[in-house]
């Protein structure tokens, strides 16, 4: 029993750590816009690394969701190509800005990335 609980705890640790960093979409967008205003000085800000990690963690979680849906025989939210699926910061920010503010208020960064992936890589 103890061994099973320990294995379960270890298995869930990365998911919990990733969820802890999933910030509200409005907060992500506000930080990104503040960095844009700083111009080249933004490279010196610690927020740039935080936002990058936020997107990386969201992408990792969404990949897990997609693979789990496929394994369970459900249609995934998005279907990226096997090779070369990438997003750049301009594309991400443009999509986040296109989401109506009232809707953004209820979204996390992961939700914004999911909606971008669903739009860019729809399942046929």
trRosetta pair geometry for C-beta under 8 A, 3 or more apart (Angstrom, degrees):
i j d omega theta_ij theta_ji phi_ij phi_ji
1 4 5.8 -56 -150 34 29 111
1 5 6.5 28 153 -17 64 107
2 5 5.7 -56 -149 37 32 111
2 6 6.3 33 153 -20 66 107
3 6 5.7 -54 -148 36 31 113
3 7 6.4 31 154 -18 65 105
4 7 5.8 -53 -146 36 30 110
4 8 6.3 31 154 -18 64 108
5 8 5.7 -56 -147 39 30 113
5 9 6.3 34 153 -22 64 106
6 9 5.6 -53 -148 34 30 113
6 10 6.4 29 154 -16 64 105
7 10 5.8 -55 -148 38 31 110
7 11 6.2 31 153 -20 65 109
8 11 5.6 -55 -145 37 30 112
8 12 6.3 17 160 -9 65 111
9 12 6.2 -66 -145 43 26 101
9 13 6.5 47 154 -48 62 97
10 13 5.8 -35 -150 1 31 120
12 15 5.4 -64 -160 44 56 113
12 16 5.8 55 147 -24 85 106
13 16 5.8 -59 -146 37 29 109
13 17 6.3 27 159 -18 66 107
14 17 5.7 -55 -145 37 33 111
14 18 6.2 32 157 -19 66 107
15 18 5.8 -56 -148 37 30 110
15 19 6.3 30 155 -19 65 107
15 61 7.4 104 -133 -113 75 97
15 64 7.9 -129 -99 107 103 170
16 19 5.7 -54 -145 37 30 111
16 20 6.4 38 154 -28 63 104
17 20 5.7 -51 -152 27 30 116
17 21 7.2 17 155 -10 60 106
18 21 6.2 -68 -160 38 34 103
18 22 6.9 46 146 -42 67 100
18 57 4.5 175 -145 -168 90 109
18 60 6.5 -122 -122 82 146 117
18 61 5.4 167 142 -63 142 112
19 22 5.5 -41 -152 6 41 119
19 61 7.7 111 -70 -103 68 145
21 53 6.7 -69 171 124 152 106
21 54 6.1 -145 147 -103 105 70
21 57 5.4 74 80 51 127 172
22 54 7.3 123 -115 -151 41 87
22 57 6.9 -133 -72 112 77 123
22 58 6.7 111 -116 -84 95 88
22 61 7.7 -13 -79 1 128 163
22 108 4.8 31 154 173 107 132
22 109 5.7 -149 -159 43 69 96
22 110 5.1 -23 -140 -18 125 113
23 27 4.8 -100 160 83 116 126
23 28 5.4 142 89 -56 113 89
23 54 6.0 -43 20 -128 104 136
23 108 6.9 152 90 -156 25 80
23 109 5.5 48 61 -22 70 119
24 27 4.4 87 66 5 90 107
24 28 7.1 -157 94 -8 46 85
24 107 7.3 107 -162 88 66 51
24 108 6.0 -75 -108 -110 37 56
24 109 7.5 89 117 -33 10 75
25 28 5.5 -52 -149 35 35 114
25 29 6.2 32 155 -17 68 107
25 96 6.3 -167 -174 -148 106 107
25 99 7.2 -28 148 76 151 151
25 104 4.9 -122 97 -161 123 82
25 107 4.2 9 -5 96 137 100
25 108 6.1 140 -39 174 82 8
25 109 5.6 154 -92 -78 64 46
25 111 6.6 -78 -52 64 126 101
25 112 4.7 127 -119 -40 124 128
26 29 5.8 -57 -146 40 30 110
26 30 6.2 33 155 -21 65 106
26 101 7.8 63 -100 -151 112 75
26 104 5.3 111 -66 139 85 109
26 105 6.2 25 -38 -98 135 49
27 30 5.7 -52 -145 35 30 112
27 31 6.4 29 156 -16 63 106
28 31 6.0 -61 -153 38 28 108
28 32 6.3 26 152 -18 65 110
28 51 6.4 121 -153 -128 85 94
28 54 6.2 -167 -114 131 118 157
28 96 7.1 -109 99 -145 113 155
28 109 4.7 105 -49 -91 155 109
28 112 7.4 -144 67 31 146 152
29 32 5.6 -54 -144 38 32 112
29 33 6.2 31 158 -18 66 107
29 93 7.3 127 -126 -139 80 79
29 96 5.2 -169 -87 141 112 131
29 97 7.0 140 -142 -75 130 68
29 104 7.1 -20 2 -167 147 141
30 33 5.9 -56 -146 38 28 109
30 34 6.4 31 154 -20 63 106
31 34 5.7 -54 -148 35 31 113
31 35 6.5 32 153 -19 64 105
31 47 5.1 -150 -174 -173 114 131
31 50 7.5 -69 163 88 156 117
31 51 6.0 -172 110 -73 124 118
32 35 5.7 -55 -152 36 31 112
32 36 6.5 37 149 -24 64 103
32 51 6.0 125 -79 -137 87 154
32 89 7.9 -176 -149 -172 122 106
32 93 5.7 -163 146 -106 147 116
32 96 7.8 88 43 70 154 153
33 36 5.4 -46 -147 30 36 116
33 37 6.7 39 153 -21 63 101
34 37 5.8 -53 -155 32 33 113
34 38 7.0 36 147 -23 62 103
34 47 7.4 1 83 99 115 167
35 38 5.6 -53 -156 28 38 115
35 42 4.1 88 -171 -142 83 127
35 45 6.1 -137 -113 55 97 151
35 47 5.9 -147 -70 95 117 121
35 48 6.0 127 -137 -78 146 85
35 51 7.4 -99 -10 0 155 153
36 39 7.8 37 170 -67 39 40
36 42 7.1 24 -66 -69 20 155
38 41 4.4 -106 168 76 100 96
38 42 4.1 133 80 -63 118 79
38 45 6.7 101 67 -30 171 132
39 42 6.5 174 74 -10 22 98
40 43 6.2 -26 179 4 57 112
41 44 5.7 -45 -174 26 60 113
41 45 7.5 70 134 -32 71 97
42 45 5.4 -44 -161 14 50 120
42 47 7.9 -70 -162 70 85 103
42 48 5.9 112 154 -66 88 124
43 48 6.6 -15 -122 -3 33 169
45 48 5.2 109 78 -14 90 94
46 49 5.9 -51 -168 37 53 110
46 50 6.4 55 139 -22 75 107
47 50 5.2 -57 -147 39 41 116
47 51 6.1 39 157 -20 73 104
48 51 6.0 -53 -147 36 29 107
48 52 6.4 30 153 -19 62 108
49 52 5.6 -54 -146 37 32 113
49 53 6.2 31 156 -18 66 107
50 53 5.8 -56 -148 38 29 110
50 54 6.3 37 150 -27 63 105
51 54 5.3 -48 -149 29 34 119
51 55 6.7 32 154 -15 64 100
52 55 6.0 -56 -155 36 32 107
52 56 6.3 30 149 -17 65 109
53 56 5.4 -54 -144 40 35 113
53 57 6.0 35 157 -19 68 106
54 57 6.0 -54 -145 37 25 108
54 58 6.3 26 154 -19 61 108
54 109 5.1 -24 164 131 114 172
55 58 5.7 -55 -146 37 30 112
55 59 6.2 32 155 -20 65 106
55 87 7.8 -133 -176 83 128 125
55 92 6.6 -25 -117 -136 135 162
55 109 7.1 -107 -81 165 53 125
55 113 6.6 145 -141 -88 71 134
56 59 5.8 -55 -148 36 29 111
56 60 6.4 29 154 -20 63 107
57 60 5.6 -54 -147 36 32 113
57 61 6.4 31 155 -17 65 106
57 110 7.9 -72 110 -79 83 101
58 61 5.8 -56 -149 38 30 109
58 62 6.1 26 155 -16 66 110
58 109 5.3 -114 -68 118 142 97
58 110 4.1 -165 -133 -99 98 67
58 112 8.0 -21 -168 61 160 80
58 113 4.4 121 135 20 133 153
58 114 7.9 -116 174 -36 107 76
59 62 5.8 -57 -143 40 29 109
59 63 6.3 36 155 -25 64 104
59 113 6.3 -111 -69 172 66 149
60 63 5.8 -50 -149 30 29 113
60 64 6.7 31 151 -17 60 104
61 64 5.7 -56 -157 35 33 114
61 65 6.5 34 148 -19 67 104
61 110 5.8 -33 76 -129 137 131
62 65 5.4 -47 -146 35 38 114
62 66 6.2 41 153 -21 66 104
62 77 7.6 -83 -159 60 100 128
62 78 7.7 14 167 38 120 121
62 110 6.5 175 -54 -162 100 91
62 113 6.2 -131 -30 110 151 114
62 114 5.6 -171 -115 -87 128 83
62 117 6.4 139 156 14 150 162
63 66 5.7 -54 -148 36 30 112
63 67 6.3 26 155 -14 65 107
64 67 5.9 -57 -144 40 28 107
64 68 6.1 28 157 -19 64 109
65 68 5.8 -59 -147 38 27 111
65 69 6.3 29 155 -21 64 106
65 76 7.5 124 121 -143 79 94
65 77 7.1 8 120 10 122 118
65 114 8.0 -17 70 -108 152 120
66 69 5.8 -54 -149 33 29 111
66 70 6.5 26 154 -16 63 106
66 76 4.3 50 -144 -150 76 138
66 77 6.7 -97 -91 37 85 82
66 78 6.6 -59 -101 61 127 75
66 79 7.9 159 -156 -91 125 47
67 70 5.7 -54 -148 37 33 111
67 71 6.2 33 154 -19 66 108
68 71 5.6 -54 -144 38 31 112
68 72 6.2 21 157 -12 65 111
69 72 5.9 -64 -146 43 28 104
69 74 4.3 -85 -165 79 82 103
69 75 6.9 -36 159 91 123 22
69 76 4.3 140 82 -91 135 70
69 77 7.3 141 -8 -12 168 71
70 73 7.8 47 180 -67 30 20
70 74 7.5 -90 -65 61 23 62
70 76 5.7 -18 -51 -46 86 115
75 123 5.8 168 -173 99 100 160
76 79 6.1 126 71 -72 115 74
76 123 6.1 142 66 -65 78 140
77 114 5.7 -10 128 -170 153 103
77 117 7.0 70 111 94 102 109
77 118 5.2 -67 159 -83 87 110
77 123 7.9 163 125 -16 13 119
78 114 7.2 -167 -14 -162 122 61
78 117 4.0 -116 -9 134 175 96
78 118 4.6 -118 -73 -84 100 50
78 120 7.5 29 -150 64 131 76
78 121 4.6 74 179 84 103 99
78 122 6.9 -71 -129 -98 67 27
78 123 6.7 -172 -149 -38 20 88
79 121 5.5 -149 69 152 47 97
79 122 6.9 -1 33 123 96 25
79 123 4.0 105 -18 -95 123 75
79 124 7.1 -86 58 3 151 70
80 85 3.5 26 -177 -104 128 159
80 117 6.8 -57 -57 -159 105 103
80 120 8.0 18 -100 104 85 101
80 121 4.3 -31 -85 -143 56 167
81 84 5.9 -11 85 62 125 90
81 85 5.5 168 48 -58 74 95
81 121 7.2 -130 -16 -126 63 119
85 121 6.5 9 -131 -72 124 148
87 91 5.3 -133 -164 84 80 126
87 92 5.5 85 152 -59 122 96
87 113 7.9 -162 32 -142 170 91
87 116 6.8 63 -120 133 145 136
87 117 7.9 -79 -56 -79 134 77
87 120 7.5 176 -92 16 101 173
88 91 5.0 93 57 10 73 106
88 92 7.1 -141 97 -6 36 91
89 92 5.6 -55 -145 37 34 112
89 93 6.1 27 161 -14 69 108
90 93 6.1 -58 -144 41 27 104
90 94 6.1 28 157 -20 64 110
91 94 5.9 -54 -143 36 26 111
91 95 6.4 24 157 -17 61 107
91 116 7.4 113 141 -165 93 132
91 120 8.0 51 171 -82 130 142
92 95 6.0 -61 -154 37 27 107
92 96 6.3 25 153 -18 65 108
92 112 7.9 79 -170 133 84 112
92 113 7.3 -12 -135 -101 106 79
92 116 6.5 -17 -120 -105 61 172
93 96 5.6 -53 -143 38 34 111
93 97 6.2 33 157 -18 66 107
94 97 5.9 -57 -148 39 28 110
94 98 6.4 31 152 -25 63 107
95 98 5.6 -56 -149 31 33 113
95 99 7.2 42 152 -30 63 95
95 112 7.0 136 114 177 103 92
95 115 7.1 171 165 99 119 96
95 116 4.3 72 142 -98 168 108
95 119 7.1 177 -131 50 126 144
96 99 6.0 -46 -163 15 37 113
96 104 7.3 80 -177 -116 77 121
96 112 5.0 26 -104 -168 89 140
96 116 7.8 -34 -51 -56 66 124
99 103 5.3 -115 171 88 95 116
99 104 4.9 120 108 -67 114 92
99 107 7.0 -37 156 17 156 158
99 112 6.5 -102 -19 -119 155 94
99 115 6.9 88 -88 88 122 157
100 103 4.6 81 67 11 88 107
100 104 6.9 -156 93 -11 41 87
101 104 5.4 -52 -141 34 34 115
101 105 6.6 48 157 -33 64 96
102 105 5.9 -42 -160 15 31 118
102 106 7.8 12 151 -4 56 102
103 106 6.3 -69 -165 39 39 100
103 107 6.5 33 146 -25 71 119
104 107 5.5 -69 -144 35 38 114
104 112 7.6 33 -124 -84 83 115
107 111 4.0 -133 -157 83 95 135
107 112 5.7 103 145 -50 135 83
108 111 5.0 104 51 1 67 102
108 112 7.5 -130 98 -2 40 87
109 112 5.6 -56 -155 35 37 113
109 113 6.4 34 151 -16 69 104
110 113 5.8 -55 -148 38 32 109
110 114 6.2 37 151 -23 65 105
111 114 5.5 -50 -146 34 32 115
111 115 6.5 29 155 -18 64 103
112 115 5.9 -53 -148 35 31 107
112 116 6.5 31 152 -17 63 105
113 116 5.6 -55 -150 37 34 113
113 117 6.2 33 153 -19 67 107
114 117 5.8 -56 -146 38 30 110
114 118 6.2 30 155 -21 65 107
115 118 5.6 -51 -144 36 32 113
115 119 6.4 31 155 -17 63 106
116 119 5.8 -59 -150 38 30 109
116 120 6.0 15 159 -8 67 114
117 120 6.0 -61 -135 47 28 103
117 121 5.6 -31 -179 39 68 107
118 121 7.3 -68 -112 65 15 67
118 122 6.4 49 177 -95 57 67
119 122 7.1 -4 -142 -55 16 92
